[in-house]
Amino acid sequence: MKKITATAITAALALGALAGSASLASAETVDGRADGYVRVQPGFALDHLVESSIPGRGGPLKVLVLASRPDVQRRAGAVFFVYDPVRAAQAGPLWLSGDTVAASVDTWREVAFSYPSTAQQRLEVRYGDPADASAAVVVASVTRCR
């Protein structure tokens, strides 16, 4: 199922680009950041995320990025952050480059984070105030499959 989903997303991006449509292949997608082929690390389910890589000191760093612009209304002071719902705590970090990290970012295109550690079952990308994470909007998630 994951391979079909990944293939469908890749095909939708390619068809949209060929047709010149503003669907998934618009300027509001991650097509400029990813290499065009959506891969999923075995044992994980992605929701509104794709795998990509960023340059790192020891070579490319595998990260998850938002697949497209989330349908959220921009609010003053709201940021994107990674949240662990099992621990009810902010998780992270978000990678700005291979050696620079941040707890939160202002724009969806800056969201890039690592797969969950073995201790984490699920990570969510939320938009809102990290101090009031329960009120923030979940825009994407990665879940460890058992």
N, C-alpha and C positions, 0 to 999 in steps of 0.2 A: 504494500500500500504506500509506503514512503517513497519508493522509486517511482510509482505512478504519479504521485503528487508532485514530486520534484520535476519529473518530465513534463507534466502538465503546466507547471509554473514557467519552466524554461520555454516551452512552446508558446505559451501565452505572451511572454515577453517578446519572443522573436516575431510572432505574427502581428502583434501590436506595432512593433517597430517597422515591419514591412508595409503594413497598411497605413502607417502614419496616424494611427488612432491615439487618443489620449487615455487609453485604458491603462493596463499594467505597465506598458512601455513608455509612459509619459515621463516628463522630467521629474516627476514626483516619485519615481521608483529608485531602487538601489542599483539599477542596471549599470551605472557608471562605476560602482564600487566593487561589484562582484565580477567574476570571470565569465558569467553567463550560464554556468552549470551549477545547479543547486545540489549540494551534497549534504547528507545528514549523517553524523556520527552514529554508528549502530547503538541501539539502546536508548535513543532519545526521540521524542516527538516535538516538533516545532510548530508553533502557532504564530503566524505573521512574522516569522524570522527566517533568515537564510544564512548559510555559512559563507564566510569570506575570510580574507587574511589581510593582515597589515604588516608592514616591515618591522622587524624586531632586531635586537642586537645579535642574537644567535641564529637568525633566519626568520622566515615568515611566522607570524603568530596567528593561529587559527582562532577566529572570533565569530560571534553571532551578531548580525546586524538586522535592523528593521527592514522588512521586505518592501514596504511602501510607507508613504506618509500616513500616520494614524489619523482617523477621523475624530479629532478632538478640537474643541474650541480653545484657541490660544487665550491664556489668562496671565495677567501680570504676576510675576513671581513663581509661576509654575515651571517645573523642570522635569526632565526624564531621569529616572533612576531605577536601579535593579533592586528588587525586593524578594526576600525569602518568606513566603507565606507560612511555612511550617514553623519557623523560628519567630515569625512576626517581627522581622528586623530588616533593615536595609542591608543588602548584600552588594558585593561589587568586587573589584572596581570596574569602572568604564574605562576602556583604553582609548586615549586620544592619539597615541602613537605607540610604537613598540616599547617605549620606556617612560611614557608619561600617562598618568592615570588621574581620574577625577571621581568624586562621589556622585555627581550629577552633571547633566549637560542641558543646554538650552534648546538645542534643535534635534530633531529626530535623526538627521543624517550623522550626528556625532555618536549615536548609541552603538557601541561595540563592546562586547563582554565575552568572557570565556564560558565554555560549557560548565554546568554545575559540577562541583567536586563530589567525591564519593559520599560525602556526608549530607549532600543536598538532594532532595527529591524533586523540587520544582523551583524555578526562578521566574519571576515576572518582571516585565518592563512596565513601570507605572508612570503616569503623567500627573503631576500635582505637587503638593508640598510634602517632602520627605518626613517632616515632623508630624504630619497627620496622614500617614500612609494609608490608613483604612478609608479615607475619603478620596484618595487618588484613583484615577481611572486606569485599569489594566489594559494595556494596548498590545501586548505580546507575551508569550511564555514559552519556556522549554521545560519539558517534563521527562524525568527518567522513567523508562518503561521497565516493568519487572518481568 
